Amino acid sequence: MPFTMTQDTSAEPEYEARCVSGNASDCDADSGTHHTPSPVEEWQRKHTQETGHRRYRRNFGDYTVLEPPPGLEELASVPGRST
């Protein structure tokens, strides 16, 4: 069944970054989780200014909902039915 995938608007997306700079090992400082990218980007700028570190691992997470095609909602909700 050709489902359509959409972002679940009932849950906010999550943004975060972790510093992977350092000499012998990664710094591992992190931005914490935020619901918009702006605080994460600002944290990265500040961390770079304070430490000189310039390499980060950024993560984005959200939730999705799969919607069946119009008119097939009932078929899509039948447990055990193969699609």
Summary of the structure (lengths in Angstrom):
residues: 83
radius of gyration: 20.0
end to end distance: 5.1
largest distance: 58.7
contacts: 176
relative contact order: 0.30
helix: 22%
strand: 27%
